[in-house]
C-alpha cells in the first residue's frame, strides 16, 4: 500500500506558560511549539509536534518542501531527504537543558515530527495504533510523574496563576499535593538547580515526609560540581529513586556514580547514539531519559531502549513544554517499550488544559490509557490551531530564552551550570 505525501503543513503556535524556575532562568509567558501535518490525501493526515524557536522552525519548513511524493512508509528515505534539504547544520539548544548541540542532533530534531506524522498516517491507513507499528503493545497504561517546579506566583505584572508560589519546601509540598490530587501521580520529580543544594535537599525531605510511598527524583540540570553532587547523593541516600544530571558531562557523572550508590539519570550527557559507548563504558549513568523530539523520532527512541536493555541501563522519558500531539507520541512509544522501568516526565499539568488536539489524552491515577484508535490516537482541533497560531503571531516571542527573561528582573543573573 503506497501512501505518497501530497502536502506537509507547518504551523508555529504559542500557549501560556507559568513562571517555572530552572538553572537557566525562568520560563517566559508564552511557550512556542510547531505542529506538523503530513497529508497523504483521502482524509489521511498525520501529526507531529516539535520545538517552536525561529531557527528550528526555519529548518522544519525547509525540510517540509522536500517531502512531497515521499511514501510515508519510506522512513529511511524521509531521513535522507531531510538531510539533503538541510545540509550540515548545527542548531544550538538555546535554553540549554537538553545537552550539547551537534549537526547530527539538529538533523534528528528536524526528522522527528515528520516521522511522527508518517507513522500516524500509516496507522490510520492500516487501522492500527502506532504502538503496533513499533513492535506491539506491552502495556495498556503508561505511568507519568508529578513534575514539580520552584516557581513565582505569577509573571511580573500579571495576576497570580492557579498554581501559586513555590519557593520553599512548604510551597513545593503544597504544589505536589495539588498536582497529585488532580492527576493521581504516584511518583514525584522536582526540578532543582534553582536554590542552594542544601535547600533543595530539604525540599526532598519534606516531600518524603508528606508522600512516604511516592518514588522521588531531583533534577538540578547540571547545576552542581561533582563534589557537591557526591555530597547531595549521600545526603539523599534512601530518599531518591535516582538523581538526574547533577553535574555536567560524562566524566563528571562517572565521578559521582563511582563515589556513590545513587543511580544517575540523564537527558543531558547521553543525547545521541555517539554518546552511548563512552557513557556506558564509564558507568556514568544508570537511567537514560529518551526524548523522541531530539533522538530522531519514535523508532530511534525504540532503538535506544533496546541498547539500554542490552547494557542493563534503565529507560524513561524526558519532557519539555509540550501539547497533546507530543503526549500521544510518548504514550504510543511507551506502550511498545518493554524495558520502560520508570514513570515518564510530562509538562501537561502546567498547560492548564490548553491543547491543540480535539480530545486530549487524560490522566487517571497518574497514568494515561493507550488509545486503541488507529495512528497516534488524537486528532487536531483546527479552531485551536488557528487560535494558537494567532497567539504566536501576537506574543512577540520567537525563541525561548529563560536566561534573558530572568535578567529582565535579576540583571546580574547567570546560568548556574556547576555553580554550586
HUPE-V365928 format. One line per field, one symbol per residue. ss: DSSP state (H for helix, E for strand, - for the rest). psi: psi as a letter, one per 30 degrees, with the letter a starting at -180 (. if undefined). burial: + if it has 16 or more other ideal C-beta (glycine too) atoms within 10 Angstrom, else -. A space follows every 50 residues. Layout:
ss: ???
psi: ???
burial: ???
This chain:
ss: ---E--EEEEEEEEEE---EEE--EE---EEEEEEEEEE-----EEEEEE E--HHHHHHHHHHH------E---HHHHHHHHHHHH-------------- --HHHHHHHHHHHHHHHHHHHHHHHH--EHHHH-------EEEE-EEEE- E--------------E--HHHHHHHHHHHHHHH---EEEEE-----HHHH HHHHHHHHHH----EEEEE------HHHHHHHHHH------EEE-----H HHHHHHHHH----EEE------HHHHHHHHH-----EEEE-HHHH--HHH HHHHHHHHHHH--EEEE------HHHHHHHHHHHH----E---E---HHH H-----E-----EE--EEE-----E----E-HHHHHHHHHHHHHH----- -HHHHHH-------------
psi: jkikkekkkjjklklkklikkaffbkklfkkklkkkjjjglhgjjkklka lgkeeeeeeeeeeefgfkfkkffifeeeeeeeeeeeajkjjljffgggll lleeeeeeeeeeeeeeeeeeeeeeefgkleeefgfkkfkfkjklkkjkkk llflkkflkklffakjgleeeeeeeeeeeeeefgkglkkkjagelkeeee eeeeeeeeefifgkkklkjghgflleeeeeeeeefgkfekelkkhflkle eeeeeeefflgkkklkgffjglfffeeeeeefhfkfkkjljfegfgaeee eeeeeeeeeeggklkaklklklafeeeeeeeeeefgjegjflkllkgeff fhfklfleikklkkhglkkkkfllbfgllkjeeeeeefeeeeefffkfkk ieeeeefffifgklkhkhf.
burial: --+-+--+-+++++++++++++++++++++++++++++++---+++++++ +++--++-++++++-++--++++++--++-+++-++----+-++++++++ ++-++++++++++++++++++++++--+++++++----+--+++++++++ +++++-----+-+-++--+-++++++-+++--+-+++++++++++-+--+ ++++-+++-++--+++++++++++++-++++++--+--++++++++++++ -++++++--+-+++++++++++--++--++---+++++++++++++++++ ++-++--+----+++++++++++++++++++++++++--+-+++++++++ +--++++--++-+--+++-++--++++++++--++--++-++--+-+-++ +++-++------+-++++-+
